Amino acid sequence: MEHLHDCDCGHDHAHEHDETLDYPRKDKYHESFDKFEPVGSDEQITTTVTALLDKEARKNFTPDVLKHLHGCIDLTSLTSLDSKESIWKMVESVNDYEGTRPDVPNVAAICVYPLFAETVKQALRADDVRIAAVCGGFPASQTFSEIKVAETAMAVMEGAEEIDTVMNLGYFLEENYEELCDELEEIKASCREAKLKVILETGALATAENIRKAAILAAYSGADFIKTSTGKGYPGATPEAAYIICRVIKQYYEQTGQKVGIKVSGGIRTAEDAVNYYTIVKETLGSEWLGKDLFRIGASSLVADIERRLGK
């Protein structure tokens, strides 16, 4: 109901007094979005990233950088044909590499389906290589929250030290941010001491603005890393998506003092690809984000390409 407010001037100020009713108070999610700079159009992002890589990437293509990148890889096997035998064999390749090149660090982690976390734990002898598992209805995220939480807890119990989980994009696209964030926070709690990597599936989100918003929600929901893609069903990582995520991570750090890492994955097969992402992280976030505690590359064939480039 409209209330009229008379004053000494004799005018009716109903409009001035009630105009706030036309603008409902923003919820905390939209308030969070407003704290971060807009990213610009998709075309502007592409132009910016292309210029950055044209200027900086070539100088980073060095043996030292390739050696460093080898130590940032999450060596991954996520297929329907995975078995205890095939996963054990992959772990043995990591064990066998240990110490063969003292100047090249071993991979950062081995990433598998949760069913194989225990297999990796049993087989792994290499030092300082983490066990990662994809959980939460990977890769579509379309199962009950209770199952996602339980699967995460079981994977951690079986030995997973890092959990890669997919944001519910159905919730995101219908702007059901509360349920989306509540679910991620429950999964994070279920991780206990394990690190949580939240996968945005940037190829499905498609636009720069969607990727920006999803990265902001992931950061505020407790992600230790924000990850681009599953590598399943949608386009994988792109330099543009990585750049947007890095921008959000930088602003989140400036606002909160908390460092969130970035993991790029999906279609990263060559040393050139890896160096491009290294360059984006270095130029956007700085060298302190280049260690494996804050920078990862999810890949299966990249290891072989980098080792081939470095030679025996």
Residue frames as qw, qx, qy, qz and C-alpha x, y, z in Angstrom:
[[0.000, 0.890, 0.455, 0.000, 0.00, 0.00, 0.00],
 [0.402, 0.460, -0.027, 0.791, 1.28, 3.47, -0.86],
 [0.369, -0.707, -0.412, 0.440, 1.69, 5.90, 2.01],
 [0.259, 0.810, 0.114, 0.514, 1.56, 9.65, 1.39],
 [0.572, -0.385, -0.279, 0.669, 3.93, 11.87, 3.30],
 [0.103, 0.925, 0.223, 0.291, 2.99, 15.54, 3.61],
 [0.568, -0.208, -0.200, 0.771, 5.48, 18.21, 4.54],
 [0.064, -0.684, -0.246, 0.683, 5.46, 21.95, 5.04],
 [0.046, -0.270, 0.478, 0.834, 6.05, 22.66, 1.36],
 [0.634, 0.345, 0.228, -0.654, 2.68, 21.17, 0.50],
 [0.503, 0.414, -0.653, -0.386, 4.04, 18.61, -1.98],
 [0.960, -0.116, 0.135, -0.217, 3.26, 14.92, -2.07],
 [0.042, 0.688, -0.723, -0.054, 6.57, 13.04, -1.58],
 [0.920, -0.040, 0.329, -0.209, 5.20, 9.51, -2.00],
 [0.828, 0.526, -0.169, 0.092, 7.45, 8.89, -4.98],
 [0.214, 0.718, -0.559, 0.355, 10.64, 10.04, -3.29],
 [0.507, -0.463, 0.597, -0.415, 9.99, 8.10, -0.10],
 [0.872, 0.033, 0.436, -0.219, 8.91, 4.85, -1.76],
 [0.594, 0.664, -0.397, -0.219, 11.27, 4.69, -4.70],
 [0.108, -0.494, 0.858, -0.093, 13.50, 2.19, -2.86],
 [0.741, 0.092, 0.574, -0.338, 10.66, -0.31, -3.12],
 [0.756, 0.603, -0.116, -0.226, 11.42, -0.57, -6.84],
 [0.467, 0.598, -0.627, 0.178, 14.96, -1.79, -6.08],
 [0.894, -0.429, -0.092, -0.092, 14.94, -4.82, -3.79],
 [0.352, -0.776, 0.523, 0.030, 18.02, -5.21, -1.64],
 [0.631, 0.469, -0.610, -0.099, 20.67, -7.33, -3.35],
 [0.938, -0.345, -0.017, -0.012, 21.42, -10.71, -1.84],
 [0.512, -0.705, 0.412, 0.267, 24.93, -11.53, -0.64],
 [0.742, 0.127, 0.521, 0.403, 25.79, -13.30, -3.88],
 [0.397, 0.797, 0.264, 0.372, 25.07, -10.30, -6.09],
 [0.276, -0.948, 0.159, 0.025, 26.84, -8.09, -3.56],
 [0.708, -0.377, 0.468, 0.371, 29.87, -10.34, -3.93],
 [0.640, 0.476, 0.422, 0.431, 29.77, -10.06, -7.73],
 [0.123, 0.963, 0.118, 0.207, 29.76, -6.27, -7.40],
 [0.526, -0.775, 0.260, 0.237, 33.00, -6.34, -5.39],
 [0.652, -0.127, 0.550, 0.507, 34.89, -7.63, -8.42],
 [0.123, 0.506, -0.325, -0.789, 35.78, -5.73, -11.55],
 [0.812, 0.469, 0.197, -0.287, 33.80, -6.53, -14.70],
 [0.680, -0.205, 0.557, 0.431, 35.85, -8.54, -17.17],
 [0.210, 0.505, -0.395, -0.738, 34.70, -6.89, -20.38],
 [0.831, 0.337, -0.057, -0.439, 33.37, -8.61, -23.47],
 [0.923, -0.036, 0.349, 0.161, 34.52, -11.99, -24.72],
 [0.654, 0.671, 0.033, 0.349, 36.22, -10.20, -27.64],
 [0.077, -0.898, 0.317, -0.295, 38.11, -7.86, -25.30],
 [0.763, -0.478, 0.435, -0.024, 39.34, -10.80, -23.24],
 [0.893, 0.269, 0.253, 0.256, 40.59, -12.60, -26.34],
 [0.404, 0.831, -0.105, 0.368, 42.42, -9.48, -27.54],
 [0.356, -0.821, 0.381, -0.233, 44.04, -8.95, -24.12],
 [0.849, -0.297, 0.436, 0.047, 45.14, -12.57, -23.72],
 [0.816, 0.484, 0.146, 0.281, 46.46, -12.84, -27.28],
 [0.211, 0.882, -0.234, 0.351, 48.56, -9.71, -26.77],
 [0.573, -0.682, 0.427, -0.159, 49.86, -10.98, -23.43],
 [0.906, -0.061, 0.392, 0.146, 50.94, -14.34, -24.89],
 [0.663, 0.682, 0.032, 0.307, 52.45, -12.75, -28.01],
 [0.020, 0.886, -0.316, 0.338, 54.59, -10.56, -25.78],
 [0.431, -0.638, 0.559, -0.306, 55.57, -12.91, -22.95],
 [0.966, -0.063, 0.186, -0.169, 55.13, -16.62, -23.78],
 [0.789, 0.515, -0.278, 0.188, 58.17, -17.13, -25.99],
 [0.108, 0.678, -0.561, 0.463, 60.61, -15.94, -23.33],
 [0.654, -0.380, 0.494, -0.428, 59.13, -18.51, -20.89],
 [0.970, 0.202, -0.069, -0.114, 59.74, -21.45, -23.22],
 [0.136, 0.704, -0.670, 0.195, 62.96, -22.55, -21.54],
 [0.614, 0.031, -0.782, 0.106, 64.25, -25.84, -20.12],
 [0.073, 0.044, -0.668, 0.739, 63.98, -24.48, -16.58],
 [0.534, 0.026, 0.126, -0.836, 60.31, -23.58, -17.04],
 [0.755, 0.072, -0.543, -0.362, 59.56, -26.98, -18.61],
 [0.423, 0.063, -0.816, 0.389, 61.22, -28.71, -15.66],
 [0.187, -0.001, 0.492, -0.850, 59.15, -26.63, -13.27],
 [0.651, 0.058, -0.168, -0.738, 55.94, -27.39, -15.16],
 [0.594, 0.064, -0.800, -0.061, 56.64, -31.14, -14.95],
 [0.233, -0.077, -0.772, 0.587, 56.34, -30.74, -11.19],
 [0.334, 0.124, 0.255, -0.899, 52.95, -28.97, -11.45],
 [0.504, 0.024, -0.647, -0.572, 51.14, -31.74, -13.34],
 [0.669, -0.064, 0.571, -0.470, 48.24, -33.74, -11.94],
 [0.152, 0.203, -0.888, -0.383, 48.82, -36.96, -13.90],
 [0.598, 0.122, 0.323, -0.724, 45.30, -38.09, -14.68],
 [0.154, -0.037, -0.915, -0.370, 43.39, -41.18, -15.76],
 [0.427, 0.241, 0.492, -0.719, 39.61, -40.86, -15.85],
 [0.443, 0.166, -0.631, -0.616, 38.16, -43.39, -18.29],
 [0.862, -0.120, 0.054, -0.490, 35.51, -46.09, -18.19],
 [0.886, 0.236, -0.393, 0.074, 38.28, -48.63, -18.84],
 [0.038, -0.648, 0.606, -0.459, 40.34, -47.77, -15.74],
 [0.896, -0.252, -0.362, -0.059, 41.12, -50.79, -13.59],
 [0.648, -0.722, 0.212, 0.118, 43.26, -51.49, -10.58],
 [0.818, 0.002, 0.315, 0.480, 45.85, -52.93, -12.92],
 [0.442, 0.668, 0.207, 0.562, 45.94, -49.90, -15.26],
 [0.249, -0.932, 0.049, -0.258, 46.05, -47.41, -12.39],
 [0.788, -0.512, 0.235, 0.249, 48.78, -49.40, -10.64],
 [0.738, 0.270, 0.271, 0.556, 50.78, -49.30, -13.87],
 [0.160, 0.859, 0.096, 0.477, 50.38, -45.51, -14.09],
 [0.522, -0.837, 0.150, -0.070, 51.55, -45.11, -10.50],
 [0.860, -0.203, 0.258, 0.392, 54.56, -47.32, -11.20],
 [0.550, 0.598, 0.153, 0.563, 55.57, -44.96, -14.02],
 [0.178, -0.909, 0.090, -0.367, 55.65, -42.15, -11.44],
 [0.790, -0.557, 0.235, 0.102, 57.60, -44.33, -9.01],
 [0.844, 0.148, 0.231, 0.460, 60.08, -45.26, -11.74],
 [0.336, 0.801, 0.049, 0.492, 60.67, -41.62, -12.67],
 [0.510, -0.859, 0.046, -0.022, 61.62, -40.71, -9.10],
 [0.575, -0.648, 0.382, 0.321, 65.28, -39.74, -8.95],
 [0.766, 0.296, 0.397, 0.410, 66.06, -40.41, -12.62],
 [0.322, 0.616, 0.100, 0.712, 66.35, -36.68, -13.27],
 [0.419, -0.451, -0.482, 0.623, 67.37, -34.90, -10.06],
 [0.075, -0.136, 0.070, 0.985, 66.88, -31.57, -11.85],
 [0.397, -0.222, -0.490, -0.744, 63.25, -32.35, -12.78],
 [0.390, -0.102, 0.643, -0.651, 60.62, -32.63, -10.03],
 [0.061, 0.242, 0.960, 0.125, 58.16, -35.49, -10.17],
 [0.229, -0.524, -0.516, -0.638, 54.50, -34.80, -10.93],
 [0.234, -0.349, 0.368, -0.829, 52.50, -33.00, -8.26],
 [0.608, 0.002, 0.571, -0.553, 49.65, -35.50, -7.97],
 [0.061, -0.062, -0.927, -0.366, 47.94, -38.55, -9.45],
 [0.470, 0.127, 0.215, -0.846, 44.25, -37.92, -10.17],
 [0.153, -0.066, -0.957, -0.237, 41.80, -40.84, -10.46],
 [0.590, -0.443, -0.392, -0.550, 38.20, -41.85, -9.84],
 [0.465, -0.591, 0.428, -0.502, 37.47, -42.28, -6.12],
 [0.988, -0.059, -0.009, -0.146, 37.30, -46.05, -6.51],
 [0.842, 0.309, -0.226, 0.381, 41.06, -46.07, -7.16],
 [0.151, -0.868, 0.299, -0.367, 42.27, -43.76, -4.38],
 [0.792, -0.477, 0.375, -0.064, 43.22, -46.79, -2.28],
 [0.906, 0.289, 0.137, 0.278, 45.03, -48.40, -5.23],
 [0.355, 0.795, -0.190, 0.454, 47.15, -45.27, -5.71],
 [0.453, -0.763, 0.351, -0.299, 47.89, -45.17, -1.99],
 [0.925, -0.217, 0.307, 0.056, 49.03, -48.80, -2.01],
 [0.827, 0.397, 0.144, 0.370, 51.19, -48.45, -5.12],
 [0.207, 0.920, -0.100, 0.318, 52.71, -45.00, -4.61],
 [0.805, -0.322, -0.125, 0.482, 56.31, -44.92, -3.42],
 [0.400, 0.484, 0.039, 0.777, 57.48, -41.60, -4.87],
 [0.292, -0.400, -0.451, 0.742, 57.97, -38.80, -2.36],
 [0.050, 0.447, 0.119, -0.885, 55.78, -35.72, -2.23],
 [0.213, -0.114, -0.669, -0.703, 53.26, -36.86, -4.87],
 [0.424, 0.043, 0.465, -0.776, 49.68, -36.26, -3.78],
 [0.100, 0.279, 0.941, 0.162, 46.65, -38.51, -4.28],
 [0.323, 0.186, 0.032, -0.927, 43.70, -36.74, -5.92],
 [0.184, 0.326, 0.924, 0.077, 40.21, -38.06, -6.63],
 [0.257, -0.179, -0.308, -0.898, 37.30, -36.66, -8.61],
 [0.033, -0.330, -0.869, 0.366, 34.15, -36.70, -6.50],
 [0.240, 0.437, 0.315, -0.808, 30.64, -35.33, -6.37],
 [0.655, 0.559, 0.477, -0.177, 28.99, -36.99, -9.34],
 [0.065, -0.603, 0.511, 0.608, 31.87, -36.25, -11.71],
 [0.320, 0.016, 0.113, 0.941, 31.69, -35.08, -14.46],
 [0.112, -0.567, -0.523, -0.626, 28.06, -33.83, -14.60],
 [0.014, -0.099, 0.522, -0.847, 27.48, -33.11, -10.88],
 [0.586, -0.183, -0.247, -0.750, 23.91, -34.36, -11.33],
 [0.580, -0.232, -0.776, 0.082, 23.37, -36.47, -8.26],
 [0.514, -0.787, -0.318, -0.120, 22.10, -35.98, -4.72],
 [0.006, -0.824, 0.387, -0.415, 24.08, -33.65, -2.46],
 [0.769, -0.490, 0.362, -0.192, 24.16, -36.38, 0.17],
 [0.951, 0.182, 0.133, 0.210, 25.90, -38.71, -2.28],
 [0.445, 0.758, -0.208, 0.429, 28.43, -36.03, -3.22],
 [0.333, -0.756, 0.412, -0.384, 29.29, -35.44, 0.43],
 [0.899, -0.266, 0.338, -0.083, 29.48, -39.17, 1.19],
 [0.866, 0.427, 0.004, 0.261, 31.60, -39.91, -1.88],
 [0.206, 0.811, -0.336, 0.433, 34.04, -37.17, -0.88],
 [0.569, -0.620, 0.444, -0.309, 34.30, -38.49, 2.68],
 [0.968, -0.017, 0.249, 0.023, 34.87, -42.05, 1.43],
 [0.700, 0.617, -0.139, 0.333, 37.57, -40.95, -1.02],
 [0.063, -0.792, 0.435, -0.424, 39.39, -39.08, 1.74],
 [0.794, -0.404, 0.395, -0.224, 39.08, -42.11, 4.00],
 [0.952, 0.223, 0.156, 0.141, 40.63, -44.25, 1.22],
 [0.694, -0.237, 0.172, 0.658, 43.62, -41.94, 0.95],
 [0.345, 0.714, 0.293, 0.534, 42.69, -38.97, -1.26],
 [0.415, -0.410, -0.222, 0.782, 44.52, -35.82, -0.21],
 [0.127, 0.259, -0.181, -0.940, 42.88, -33.63, -2.85],
 [0.388, 0.493, 0.767, -0.135, 39.30, -33.62, -4.13],
 [0.040, 0.086, -0.423, -0.901, 38.25, -32.35, -7.56],
 [0.234, 0.508, 0.790, -0.250, 34.50, -31.65, -7.67],
 [0.126, 0.343, 0.511, 0.778, 32.24, -30.05, -10.27],
 [0.213, 0.187, 0.287, -0.915, 30.10, -27.02, -9.51],
 [0.344, 0.494, 0.796, -0.071, 26.39, -27.70, -10.14],
 [0.089, -0.035, 0.361, 0.928, 25.86, -25.73, -13.35],
 [0.189, -0.574, -0.722, -0.337, 22.10, -26.33, -13.28],
 [0.355, -0.737, -0.406, 0.408, 21.94, -24.35, -10.04],
 [0.322, -0.339, 0.149, 0.871, 24.27, -21.72, -11.51],
 [0.053, 0.203, 0.577, 0.790, 22.27, -21.14, -14.68],
 [0.296, -0.686, -0.594, -0.299, 18.98, -20.77, -12.79],
 [0.022, 0.602, -0.279, 0.748, 20.76, -18.42, -10.33],
 [0.810, -0.529, -0.202, -0.151, 20.12, -20.76, -7.40],
 [0.349, 0.638, -0.519, 0.450, 23.35, -19.52, -5.84],
 [0.523, -0.541, 0.447, -0.484, 22.38, -20.36, -2.27],
 [0.970, -0.056, 0.195, -0.136, 21.92, -24.07, -2.94],
 [0.748, 0.553, -0.261, 0.258, 25.03, -24.12, -5.14],
 [0.114, 0.670, -0.521, 0.517, 27.22, -22.57, -2.44],
 [0.715, -0.419, 0.379, -0.412, 25.70, -24.58, 0.40],
 [0.991, 0.135, 0.003, -0.012, 26.50, -27.78, -1.49],
 [0.600, 0.579, -0.370, 0.410, 30.11, -26.76, -2.14],
 [0.220, -0.647, 0.485, -0.545, 30.55, -25.78, 1.50],
 [0.889, -0.247, 0.267, -0.279, 29.26, -29.19, 2.62],
 [0.913, 0.330, -0.142, 0.195, 31.67, -30.93, 0.25],
 [0.259, 0.697, -0.435, 0.508, 34.48, -28.74, 1.56],
 [0.556, -0.540, 0.438, -0.456, 33.64, -29.74, 5.14],
 [0.985, -0.001, 0.128, -0.112, 33.63, -33.39, 4.07],
 [0.659, 0.606, -0.356, 0.268, 37.17, -32.97, 2.72],
 [0.745, -0.615, -0.058, 0.253, 38.52, -32.50, 6.25],
 [0.413, -0.667, 0.318, 0.532, 42.25, -31.90, 5.69],
 [0.580, 0.246, 0.588, 0.508, 42.14, -32.61, 1.94],
 [0.007, 0.335, -0.179, -0.925, 42.34, -29.72, -0.53],
 [0.493, 0.585, 0.617, -0.184, 39.24, -28.92, -2.59],
 [0.103, -0.165, 0.492, 0.848, 39.45, -28.06, -6.29],
 [0.465, 0.564, 0.508, -0.456, 36.16, -26.70, -7.66],
 [0.326, 0.089, 0.687, 0.643, 35.67, -27.34, -11.39],
 [0.288, 0.459, 0.143, -0.828, 33.73, -24.61, -13.22],
 [0.546, 0.369, 0.708, 0.255, 33.41, -26.42, -16.58],
 [0.007, -0.577, 0.085, 0.812, 34.28, -23.21, -18.40],
 [0.016, -0.017, 0.756, 0.654, 33.49, -24.69, -21.82],
 [0.091, -0.570, -0.811, -0.097, 29.86, -25.10, -20.77],
 [0.137, -0.715, -0.335, 0.598, 29.65, -21.70, -19.06],
 [0.540, 0.578, 0.432, 0.434, 30.86, -20.25, -22.38],
 [0.139, 0.890, 0.096, 0.423, 30.82, -16.51, -21.59],
 [0.375, 0.355, -0.447, 0.731, 33.39, -14.42, -19.76],
 [0.392, -0.451, 0.206, -0.775, 30.76, -13.08, -17.37],
 [0.914, -0.248, -0.190, -0.259, 29.51, -16.56, -16.45],
 [0.787, 0.128, -0.427, 0.427, 33.07, -17.71, -15.78],
 [0.084, 0.451, -0.358, 0.813, 33.73, -14.63, -13.63],
 [0.630, -0.423, 0.094, -0.645, 30.63, -15.20, -11.51],
 [0.953, -0.120, -0.274, -0.055, 31.25, -18.93, -11.12],
 [0.611, 0.273, -0.457, 0.586, 34.85, -18.31, -10.03],
 [0.181, -0.473, 0.309, -0.805, 33.67, -15.79, -7.43],
 [0.826, -0.325, -0.030, -0.460, 31.13, -18.27, -6.01],
 [0.898, 0.063, -0.384, 0.205, 33.78, -21.02, -5.90],
 [0.345, 0.399, -0.456, 0.717, 36.22, -18.81, -4.02],
 [0.385, -0.412, 0.282, -0.776, 33.66, -17.76, -1.42],
 [0.912, -0.190, -0.132, -0.340, 32.53, -21.38, -0.98],
 [0.680, -0.591, 0.434, 0.006, 35.96, -22.47, 0.23],
 [0.889, 0.432, -0.056, 0.142, 37.75, -23.68, -2.91],
 [0.599, -0.586, 0.315, 0.446, 41.48, -24.21, -2.41],
 [0.230, -0.157, 0.619, 0.735, 41.85, -24.28, -6.20],
 [0.602, 0.557, 0.205, -0.534, 39.55, -23.13, -8.99],
 [0.441, -0.111, 0.795, 0.400, 39.75, -25.52, -11.92],
 [0.288, 0.281, -0.365, -0.840, 38.69, -24.88, -15.50],
 [0.712, 0.203, -0.378, -0.557, 37.28, -28.13, -16.84],
 [0.844, -0.183, 0.471, -0.181, 36.53, -31.82, -16.51],
 [0.001, -0.420, 0.789, 0.448, 37.82, -32.66, -19.97],
 [0.212, 0.252, 0.944, 0.033, 34.56, -34.57, -20.51],
 [0.207, 0.658, 0.724, 0.014, 31.85, -33.53, -22.95],
 [0.105, 0.977, 0.152, -0.103, 32.64, -29.82, -23.20],
 [0.528, 0.691, -0.250, 0.425, 35.57, -27.79, -24.53],
 [0.744, -0.331, -0.333, 0.475, 38.48, -27.87, -22.09],
 [0.360, -0.677, -0.084, 0.636, 40.67, -25.10, -20.77],
 [0.475, 0.737, 0.186, 0.443, 41.25, -21.94, -22.81],
 [0.438, 0.084, -0.230, 0.865, 43.74, -19.15, -22.15],
 [0.229, -0.488, -0.141, -0.830, 40.79, -16.74, -21.90],
 [0.738, -0.533, -0.350, -0.220, 39.09, -18.80, -19.17],
 [0.742, -0.193, -0.332, 0.549, 42.35, -19.12, -17.24],
 [0.221, 0.298, -0.071, 0.926, 42.89, -15.36, -17.46],
 [0.455, -0.566, -0.210, -0.655, 39.40, -14.61, -16.08],
 [0.823, -0.443, -0.348, 0.075, 39.89, -17.05, -13.20],
 [0.613, 0.006, -0.248, 0.750, 43.28, -15.51, -12.41],
 [0.046, -0.471, -0.037, -0.880, 41.71, -12.04, -12.34],
 [0.669, -0.575, -0.249, -0.399, 39.10, -13.22, -9.83],
 [0.836, -0.258, -0.328, 0.356, 41.73, -14.98, -7.70],
 [0.412, 0.234, -0.174, 0.863, 43.84, -11.82, -7.60],
 [0.278, -0.509, -0.051, -0.813, 40.94, -9.62, -6.51],
 [0.803, -0.469, -0.333, -0.157, 39.79, -12.22, -3.98],
 [0.729, -0.101, -0.324, 0.595, 43.27, -12.19, -2.46],
 [0.154, 0.348, -0.088, 0.921, 43.30, -8.38, -2.34],
 [0.505, -0.515, -0.162, -0.673, 39.93, -8.39, -0.56],
 [0.873, -0.426, -0.117, -0.208, 40.44, -11.28, 1.87],
 [0.178, -0.727, 0.657, -0.088, 44.17, -12.02, 2.11],
 [0.794, -0.069, 0.598, -0.086, 43.45, -15.65, 1.14],
 [0.143, 0.485, -0.694, -0.512, 45.31, -17.30, -1.73],
 [0.846, 0.247, 0.394, -0.259, 43.30, -19.60, -3.99],
 [0.354, -0.312, 0.723, 0.504, 45.12, -21.72, -6.55],
 [0.651, 0.491, -0.126, -0.566, 44.28, -22.37, -10.19],
 [0.531, -0.103, 0.815, 0.207, 44.18, -25.68, -12.05],
 [0.514, 0.490, -0.300, -0.637, 43.88, -25.77, -15.82],
 [0.431, -0.060, 0.899, 0.053, 42.74, -29.00, -17.45],
 [0.640, 0.565, 0.478, -0.204, 41.13, -30.39, -20.55],
 [0.686, 0.700, 0.133, 0.147, 43.04, -30.65, -23.81],
 [0.087, -0.902, 0.420, 0.046, 46.44, -29.56, -22.52],
 [0.984, 0.101, 0.111, 0.100, 48.80, -31.88, -24.36],
 [0.699, 0.489, -0.097, 0.513, 51.90, -29.95, -25.44],
 [0.535, -0.294, -0.235, 0.756, 54.70, -28.08, -23.74],
 [0.077, 0.276, 0.215, 0.934, 53.60, -24.96, -25.66],
 [0.463, -0.624, -0.479, -0.409, 50.11, -25.21, -24.15],
 [0.675, -0.523, -0.392, 0.343, 51.56, -25.55, -20.66],
 [0.429, -0.076, -0.050, 0.899, 53.90, -22.59, -21.11],
 [0.121, -0.494, -0.345, -0.789, 50.99, -20.42, -22.25],
 [0.589, -0.677, -0.399, -0.187, 49.11, -21.12, -19.02],
 [0.666, -0.319, -0.225, 0.635, 52.27, -20.62, -16.97],
 [0.263, 0.214, 0.125, 0.933, 52.65, -17.23, -18.66],
 [0.329, -0.628, -0.379, -0.595, 49.07, -16.17, -17.90],
 [0.693, -0.616, -0.349, 0.137, 49.43, -17.09, -14.22],
 [0.610, -0.158, -0.098, 0.770, 52.82, -15.38, -13.95],
 [0.139, 0.288, 0.190, 0.928, 51.70, -12.15, -15.60],
 [0.420, -0.596, -0.375, -0.572, 48.30, -11.96, -13.85],
 [0.754, -0.622, -0.195, -0.079, 49.02, -13.29, -10.36],
 [0.089, -0.845, 0.504, -0.156, 52.81, -13.11, -10.07],
 [0.473, 0.395, -0.783, 0.081, 55.59, -15.62, -9.52],
 [0.270, -0.238, 0.755, -0.548, 54.36, -16.54, -6.03],
 [0.792, 0.164, 0.256, -0.529, 51.42, -18.37, -7.68],
 [0.617, 0.507, -0.545, -0.255, 53.64, -20.58, -9.84],
 [0.110, -0.324, 0.909, -0.238, 54.48, -23.21, -7.22],
 [0.355, -0.154, -0.872, -0.299, 52.56, -26.48, -7.24],
 [0.065, -0.361, -0.742, 0.561, 50.74, -25.45, -4.07],
 [0.268, 0.595, 0.265, -0.710, 48.84, -22.85, -6.15],
 [0.481, 0.556, -0.373, -0.566, 49.25, -23.90, -9.80],
 [0.584, -0.048, 0.810, 0.035, 48.35, -27.24, -11.37],
 [0.465, 0.360, -0.494, -0.641, 47.87, -28.63, -14.85],
 [0.756, 0.033, 0.598, -0.263, 45.59, -31.64, -15.24],
 [0.527, 0.586, -0.480, -0.386, 46.84, -33.82, -18.08],
 [0.940, -0.085, 0.328, -0.026, 47.55, -37.35, -19.24],
 [0.836, 0.388, 0.133, 0.364, 49.86, -36.94, -22.26],
 [0.069, 0.968, -0.162, 0.180, 51.64, -33.71, -21.27],
 [0.664, -0.612, 0.412, 0.122, 54.20, -35.54, -19.12],
 [0.819, 0.128, 0.428, 0.361, 55.51, -37.49, -22.09],
 [0.452, 0.810, 0.146, 0.344, 55.76, -34.36, -24.27],
 [0.217, -0.934, 0.259, -0.112, 57.69, -32.39, -21.66],
 [0.746, -0.422, 0.477, 0.197, 60.05, -35.32, -20.99],
 [0.759, 0.419, 0.343, 0.363, 60.61, -35.67, -24.73],
 [0.233, 0.930, -0.017, 0.283, 61.47, -31.96, -25.04],
 [0.415, -0.829, 0.371, -0.051, 63.89, -32.15, -22.12],
 [0.629, 0.474, -0.615, 0.040, 65.61, -35.28, -23.43],
 [0.876, -0.275, -0.376, 0.128, 67.20, -37.96, -21.32]]
